[in-house]
Amino acid sequence: MEPVTIAIVEDDDGHAHLIQKNLRRGNINNPISRFANGRIFLDYLYSEESKKKQHLVLLDLNMPELDGYEVLKRMKEDDRYRRIPVIVLTTTDDTREIERCYDAGCNVYITKPVEYLKFSEAIRELGLLLNVMAVP
């Protein structure tokens, strides 16, 4: 069985780079794919290539073309993808937005710290969670 592929769905190049770099520092050696917006990710998810893999999704909310809320909603409404774990990783810390994501089916909601060092540490800690997390 192939290792779980981590899909980073993030429009900000800097954030995507930091996430990937700090997951590696957290000893996450899984394949990582980056998608610059929700539409690109969903196109991939519905592709033949994707069907051969298990996924875990790190999802930003505020993206162009198709935002994270819509990606989450479409994934959780589709029986083929509803069990894929989705970790929302965003700068939004509004309680209504957090509730909205959990209501839509996200598994974990993490607010990105604004400061570089805190952001890096948060991603390394996320790596600890991913090391012990089981994916269906």
C-alpha positions, 0 to 999 in steps of 0.5 A, spaced: 500 500 500 502 506 498 503 512 503 498 517 504 499 523 499 498 530 503 495 535 498 496 542 500 491 546 497 494 553 498 494 559 494 500 563 497 507 560 495 510 562 501 505 559 506 505 553 501 513 552 502 513 553 509 508 548 510 512 543 506 519 545 509 516 544 516 512 538 515 519 535 512 522 538 519 517 534 523 519 527 519 513 527 515 516 523 509 509 522 505 509 524 498 506 532 498 502 535 492 501 542 492 495 545 489 494 553 488 487 553 488 481 549 489 479 548 482 486 545 480 485 540 486 478 538 485 480 537 478 486 532 480 481 529 485 476 527 480 482 524 475 484 517 474 491 519 477 488 521 484 484 514 484 490 510 486 492 514 492 490 515 499 490 522 501 490 527 507 488 534 505 491 541 508 486 546 506 486 554 506 480 557 506 481 564 502 483 562 495 481 565 488 477 561 483 474 556 488 475 557 495 476 552 501 469 552 503 466 550 497 472 544 496 470 542 503 463 542 501 464 538 495 468 533 498 464 531 504 457 531 499 461 526 495 461 519 497 467 517 494 471 523 497 467 524 504 472 520 508 478 523 506 481 527 512 481 535 511 485 539 516 483 547 515 489 551 515 488 558 515 489 565 518 481 566 519 480 565 527 472 567 527 468 562 531 463 563 525 468 560 520 470 555 525 463 552 526 462 553 518 468 548 517 466 543 522 459 543 520 461 542 513 465 536 515 472 538 516 476 534 521 481 539 524 481 547 524 488 550 525 489 557 525 495 560 522 499 564 526 502 570 523 509 570 526 514 566 522 517 562 527 510 561 530 507 558 524 513 554 523 512 551 530 505 550 528 506 546 522 512 542 525 507 540 531 502 538 525 507 533 523 507 530 530 499 529 529 500 526 522 505 521 524 500 518 528 494 519 525 490 513 521 487 515 514 481 511 512 
